[in-house]
Amino acid sequence: MQFPNLARLAYEEGWLRGVRAVGRLLVVMAEQGQIAIDDPEITADLFLNLVLGRSSKQALYGIEVDVEVQEKRRRAAVALFLAGVRPSPA
């Protein structure tokens, strides 16, 4: 809060850069018919929050992360995400 410009820069160069990179991958997957999405940037942001949200919050608060539990949650998050973006049968 004391350095809003620094916070904005970190957000733009950190989180948003990741969102844009994942968004580009999602566009390729959509073009190949592997997934169906409306907005790549929103979808990428949701995906990253789903996969990284809890872990990043724990790290922010200095809470140790159980690696096995973290991996289990990530796999479940990816499966949930893929089920949600699976194209409808024609």
C-alpha positions, 0 to 999 in steps of 0.5 A: 500500500505504501508503494502502489506503483511498485505493486502495480508493476509487480502485478503487471510483470508477474501475474499478468505476464503469466496470464497472457502466456497461458492465454496464448496457449489456450488460444492454440488449444482452442484453435486445435479444437481441444478446448472451447473458450470465449475469452482467453485472458479471463480463462487463463486468469481463472485457471491460474487462480484455480491451480496456484491460488491456495499455494500462493496464499499459503506462501504469502502468509508463511505457511509451509506447503505439503508438497504431496497435498499441493500436487494432489490439489493441482491435479484436481484443479487441472481436471476440473478446469479441463472438464469445464472447457471440454468442447461440446460434442457436435 
